[in-house]
Amino acid sequence: MAHTQDALSKSLKKGELAAAYYLHGPEDVLKDEAVRAILERALDPAMRDFNFDQRSASQLSPDEVYSLCNTLPMLAERRVVLIREVEAWKRKTRTRTEFLDYLKKPSPQTVVILIQGSAEESEDKELAQLTYTVRLEPLSASQATKWVLRHAASLGLNLDSSAAEHLVVALGTDLGSLSAELAKLASLPDNVPITLEQVGTVVGIRRGETLLDWRTAVIQDQSALAVSLVPCILAQPGMSGVKMVTALGTSLLGLAVTRKFHDRGLRGRGLEDAVFKALLRSRPSGLFGYKEEAARWAQVVGRWPASRSSGALRAALEADQALKNTSISDERGVLTDLVLRLGVQAMEAA
């Protein structure tokens, strides 16, 4: 049975340790946090260097697996073995077979941590059956905001909640990106509260001028606002017209899926839950929290019949092709034209 990160934390706080942990899922930063938590519970810091081994699964032979997992700890109760990239083990290799045999009768003095890379989506069912399995999912926007506040505190940053919220809105819920920006903020003077305005300056994205704000304005048929946001968003670090159209295209696909559920009679929380589950199955990137996006689409789905969604997706595809055409350099013009075309479609649908 797969456990959550919260369940793992509660288990460790109780002093419980499994013989083997299997960490998988798309969020690598949370995997690293889980590893640190297990190490803190399993090993005395003073003896960690003597009783902790890290290896890559692809480089282990069957004999090395046996030796690693069965070596006795040095002057301690237990030792920890961390094996990364376990997806590299093919199903019928001798190394994999050796390790599965070990898991059936693990050493009581060894804790093994298995890490699967985020690129491998599917769970290894054989490993999951024999280990304490934790799937690390992307955080929702509210969870990411809480994570930002905790991580900021660990860095000695005095970050207020509105600043943390804006950081998540500006960058999304990818913890790697959020961690990098917090590292930049850590260079500011100590003990000075970091405000929303300071975060906007450091990140280069002001409140109300995020990619999410633009996408929301478009799907809510606020064409004038969406057009006015185009130049300031294009000027942001790492932004491009293609990235903006791709983000909007993901929202338009989400609206099309939401409309299908809507046309089947789903409404309110039932509609949001159905869309959320569909997002978990497909796991599209670039969204601002699956639950938050599902709620946003459910609020406006009445304005987006299937015919309008199809027309909007065609318009977005044409804009994407125009932006990728090397003879076109006016990104602002292409994006403005796209917003206006979608606005005309809205009037026609009405």
N, C-alpha and C positions, 0 to 999 in steps of 0.2 A: 504494500500500500504506500502510495506517495504521501509524504508529509509536507507541511508548509514550513516556511522559515520560522514563523511564530512557534509552531510545535517543537521545532528543533531547539529554539532558544529556551523554552520552558523545560524541555528535557535536560538540557545542559545545566540550567540553574538548579535543578534538583540533584545534580551530581551524577546523572545517568550517562553512560557511555556505551555506544554500540560497538560491536567488533569491526564493523565496516559501514562506511557511509558512501552513498552514491549521489553526487550532486550533478544535476543536469538542468537544461533549460536555457533560454536566451539571454539571461541577465548575468554576465560574467562578474560584475562588481559585487553582486550579492553572493556569488559563489566564494569569492575571496574573503568576504566578511564571515561567511559560515566557516571557512577553513580556520580563520583566526580564532573564532569562538571555540571551535573544537580543540585547537591547540592550547588555548588558555585553560580549558578544563582538564585536558589530558596530561599536560607536561608541566613540570616545574621549570620556570624560565632559566634557572641556573644550570639545568642539565639538558636544555633543549638541543644544544649543538651536538650532544652525544647520542641523542635518542630520536632524531628526526631526519628522515631521508625523503628526498624528492626525486622522482624519475618520470620519464615519458614512457607511456605504454609501448610505443612503437620501437623503443630501443631495448626492451627487456626480453631476455631469453627465458625459457621455462625454469632453468636452474636458478637464474637471478630472482625470479618471482618467489620461488620457494625459500631462498636464502633471506631475501628482504623481509618476508612476512614471518619467518620463524626465528630470526635472530633475537636473542634475549636482550632486554634493556640493560643499560649500564648504570648501576647505582640508582635505580628508579623502579617504580612499579610497572611502568609500561613504556613502550615506544610508539611512535606514529610514523606511518609510511604514506606519503602522498603520491599518487599516480595520476598524472595528467594525460589528456588526449586518449581516453580509454576507447573512443570510437575507432581508433586505429586498429584495435584488435578485431580481426575478422572472426567469423563465427567458429571456424573449425581449426584454428591454429593451435599448435601445442601449448603456446604461452597462455592463451585464453583458457584452454582446457585445464591447465595446471592451476590457474587462479580460481576457476570455478570449483575445482576439487578442494582447494584451500578453504574457500568460503563455507563449504559444507561442514568443515571442522576447523574453525579458525583458532589461532593462538590466543589464549586469554590475556596475554601480556602485550599484544599488538593491536593498535587501532589503525585501520586502513581507510584512507580517504580517496575516493575515485572521482575524478573531475572529467566531465564530458564537455567538449567545446560547444559553443553556442551555435555553430554552423550545423551541427547534427541535431535535428529537431526531435526525432523519434526516441522514445525511451528504450533502453536495452532491457527487455523483459526478464532475461535470465539473471542479470545483475540485480534488477529491482527485486526479484523474489528472494534474494539471499542477503540483502543489505537494508540498512535504514536509508530509504530513498527520499530525496528532497528535490522538488522541481522549483527552480527559481524563475518566476515570471516577471515581466516588466511591471513596474509599479503604476498604479493609477496616479492622476495628478495630485490628489490629496496626500497619497502615501509618499510620492516623490517630494512634496513640500516638507513633510515631516522628516524625511531622510536628509534633505538639505539642511534643515535646522540642526539635526543631530550631528551631521558631518561638520557643519560650520562650528558648532560648539567644541568638537574634538580638535579643531584647528585653532581654537582660541578666538574665533570670530564672534562679535556681538551683532548678529544679523536679526533684524526684526522680521516679523511674520509676513508683512506686505512685501518686503524685499525678496524673501524666499519664494513667495507665490509668483512674483514677477519673473524671477530667474527661471522657474519651471515653465511659465507661459512663454517666455522668450526662447528657451532652448529645447523644450519638450522634456520627456521623462527619461531620456537616456542618461544613466548615472555616470557614465564615463565623461560625457560633455559637462555635466553639472559639476563633477569633481574637478575638472580642469579649470572651470571658471572660479570655483571657490578657492583654488590655489592662487589665482591671480588676486582675488580679494584679500587673501591672507597677507599680501604685501602692504596693505594700507596700515595706518597707525594703529597701535594696540589700544584696546579698551574704548574705542570710539564706535558708537552704534552705526552700523552700516545701513543706510537708508535705501529706499526704492530708487531714488534719483541717482545715488552713487552706483548702484547695481546697473542701472540703465547706461550710465556713462562708461563703466568698465566693459560691459558686454557689448555696448554699441547699439542697443535696442531700447527705445523708450517705451513707457507704458502706453498702451493703446495703438502702438505701431508695430505689432508683432505679426508674424505670418499667420498665426491663429486668428488675430483680429481681422486680417484681410479675408481669409477663408470664410469666417463667420459672416462678415458683411456681404460677401457674394451670395452665400446660400440663403441669407435672410432678405435678399433683394434690395440691399442698401447700396445701389450702384454708385451713387455720388460719393459716398464714403469710401467704397472700394477703389474707385478711380483715384481719389485723393491720396490713398495710402500707397499706391504703386511706386512712386518715385522714392519715398523714404525707405520702403522695405528693400527695394533694389539696391539702395546705397549701403545696406547693412553688411557686415563682414561675412564672407562666405556665401552670400546670396546671389542668385541668378534667376533669370526669367524661367529657365527650364525647371529649376527647383520649385518656383512658385506654381507653375502649371502642374507639375507632378503632384504637389501637395493638394491642389484644388481637385485634380483628377481623382485622387484617393477619396476625397470627400464626396465627389459626385457618384463614384461607385458605391460608397456607403449609403448615400441617399437612395440609389436605385435598389439596393438590397432591402433597405428599410421600407421602401414603398411596396415591395413584394409582400413583406410580412403584413403591412398595413392593409393591402388589398385582400389578404386572407382573413381580415377581421380583427387582427390584434391591435390593441390600443393601450396607452398608458404604460404601466410598469411591465406588463406582458410583452409589449412591443419592444421596449428597451432591453429586456432580458433576452429576447430572441436575437436581436441584433448583436448584443454583447457576446452571446455564445457563438454566433457566426464569425465574429471577429477573432475569438479565441481559436477557432478551427483554422482560419486562414492566416492569422497573424500578420496583417499588413504593417509595413513600417511607416514612420512619419506621422503617426497620429498622436493626439494629445490625450492619452489615456483612453482605453477602450470604453469604459463606463461613461466617461464624460462625453465622448464622441457619440455614443449611442443615444444618450439623452438629448444632445444637440440636434441630431438628425430627426429624432422622433418629434421634436417641437415644431419643425418646419416641413415635415413630410407631406402635409396637406397641400402645400404649394407646388409639390414636385410629382405630378403624375408620371407614369412610365414614359410617355411620349416626350415629355420635357427633359427627363433625365437622359434619354437617348440622344436628343438633339444637343444637350449641353456637353455630353461626352464627345460627340463628334466635333464640336467647336473647340474643345480643349485639345483634342488630338491634332486638329489643324494648326492651332497656336503652337503646340509643341514642335510640330514639323517645321513651321516657319522660323521658330527660334533656333532650331538646329541647322537651318540652312545658312551656310557661311556668308551668303550674299545679303543676309538680313542682319542689321546691327542695332535697330531701334527696338530694344526690348520693351521700353516703356510704351511705345506705340502698339506693339502686338498685344501686350497685356491689357491696355486700355480698350482696345478693340474687342478683346475677348469678354471683358466685363460688360461692355455695352451690348454685345450680341446676346449675352445671357439675360440682360435686362429686357431686351426686346422680346425674347422668348417667354419671359415671365409675364409680360403684358398680353402676349398672344394666348398663353395658357389661361390667364384670368378671363 
